[in-house]
Amino acid sequence: QMVEYFLKDDKASARQLFNEIREGEEEVLKARRMVSQELAEIGAILISREDFLRFTNLSSEIADFSEGIAYYIIEIMEHNWNVPSDIKKDLLSLSEAVFDAVLKLRETMMVLSYGSAKTLEKAKDVEIAERTVDDLYRALAIKVIGGKLDLPVLLLLRDITQLLENSADKAEDAADTVRTLSFIM
């Protein structure tokens, strides 16, 4: 959504969404602390507690990256820096691909209780989505670097694209952790 607002140059909606993202990140941090606390309390009887913590931490990092992406987009908009429409459109495609990878991670976690075969199948979908992100990221990174952009915009767009790509990488890492959990459950 943030990239859509960026594409439309809708600063008010972008600021509002950024505030919602910040609040959501606080909720993620609270949930992560709660999971850590509960795992500490029942940890002695739970063989796979490290894997649950790893999954929680990887998922939390995706939320952190989302806040950073939103912040940088807001800064570009607030400074009225020019970003060519083709780069904005490619950024939207990249962000949609990252969102798809994260949704596939969610699906992977949801089928965990159905057994390892189903979980492995869904985890493979995350890998495929991550490869799509890699391809889009590389093409956009070259376009950003080769574009005639002001230095601040170039640096921020480079950071935004890197954070998006890192989000997909974390989703893939989290899917690997869910794979491990599926063998234990």
N, C-alpha and C positions, 0 to 999 in steps of 0.2 A: 504494500500500500504506500509506503513512504516513497518509493521510487515512482509510483504512479503520480503522487502529488508533486514530485520533483519534475516529472515530465509535463505536468499541467501548470507548473509554477504556482501552485496553491500553497502559499506560505502559512496561512492560518490553519489549514487542515494538517499540514506537516508538523507545525508546532504542537497542535493538540495530540497528534499521534505520537510524537516524541515523548510528551508527558505521560501518555498511556504506556509507552514502552518502558519508561523509567519505573513507573509503578509496577509493571509486570515483572521487571527485573528484581525488584524488592521482594515480590512474591516468590520468585524462583529461589532467591537466596534464603528466604524463610523456609521454604520446602526442603532445600538442600540441608540446612541445619537440622530440621526435624528428622529427615532420613538418617543423617549422621547420628543424631541422638538415639533414635530407635534402634539403629544397628549396634550402637555401643551397648544398649541395654540387653538386647537379645543376641548379641554377637557370638556368644559362646556356643549357641546351638545352631547358628546359621553358618554353614560351610562356605557359602558364596558371598559373604558380606563385602569382601574387597571388590568383587565384580559389581555389586549393587552400588557401592560408593563410586567406582570408576564411571559407571553409566551416569550417575547423578552429576558428577563433576563435569563430564564431557557435555552433557545436556546444558548444564549451567553456563559453560563457556560459549555455547551458541547464543544464549540470551545476552551475554556480555558483548559479543561481537555485534549483535543486532542494535544494541544501544550505541555503540561506536559508529556504526554505519549511519544510523539516524542522525546522530550529532553532526557528522561531517556533511551530510546532505543539507541539514538546516543551515550550517555555516555557509555553504556555497550559495544557498538561496538568499540568506540575509545580506551577504556581500554583493549580491546581484552579479556574480561572476558568470561569464558566458560559457555555456556548455553546448556544443553543437547537438542538434536534435538526433542525429544518427547515433551519437554516443549515448544519449539519454535512452534511446530505444534499445540499444544493445545492453545497457545497464538494466533496463526493465526485464529483458529476456534472461539475463544472468540471475537476477533476483528471483524470478519465477522458477528457474531451474533449481536454485538453492532451496526455495520453499518446497518444491516437489521432493527433493532429497530428504528434507526434514519430515515431511508428511509420510514418506515411505519408512523413515525410522520409527515414527509413531505407530504405523501399521505393524512393523516388525515387533515392537514391544507388546502390542495388543494381542498378537497371536502366540506369545511366549508360552501361555498355558496350554496351547493345542499340541505341543510337542516339537521336537527338534526339526523334523522334516519341514513342517510349515514355516517355522522360524527361519531356517536356512534359506528357504525359497524367498521369503520377504527380505532377508538381509542382502541377498543377491540383487534385489531391486534397488536397494540403497546404493550398492556399488555401481550399478549401471547409471543411476541418476548422478552420482558423483563424477563419473567419467564425462557425462554430458556437461556438467558444470566446468570441469577442467578445460574442455574444448572451448566453451564460450568465454571462459576467463582468459585463456591465452590469446584468443583473437581480439578481445576487448583491450587487454593490456597492451598489445602492440598498437592498436588503434589510438589509445590514449597517449602512449609515448610518442608516436609518430604524428599526432595531431598538433596543430598550431594553437596550443593552449597557453594561457598565462601560467607561470610557474606554480602559484598557490593552487590553482584548479587542477593542474596536472598531478601535483603531490597528493591532494585530497582524493582525487578520483583513483589514483593508484592505491591509496590506502583502502578506499571503499571496496574496490574490486578484490583486493587481497583479503579483506575481512569476509567478503562473501564467499570466496573460495575456501578460506579457512573454516567457515561454518559448514560447508559441505564435507570437508575433510573430517571435522569433528563428528558429523552425523555418521560417516562411514566408520570411524573408530568406535562410536557408540554401538553401531550395528554389530561390529565384531565382538564387543562385550556382551551383547544380547545373545549372540551365537554361543558364547561360552556358557552363559546362564542356561541356555536351552539344554545343554548336555547334563547339567546338574539337576534340573527340575524334572 
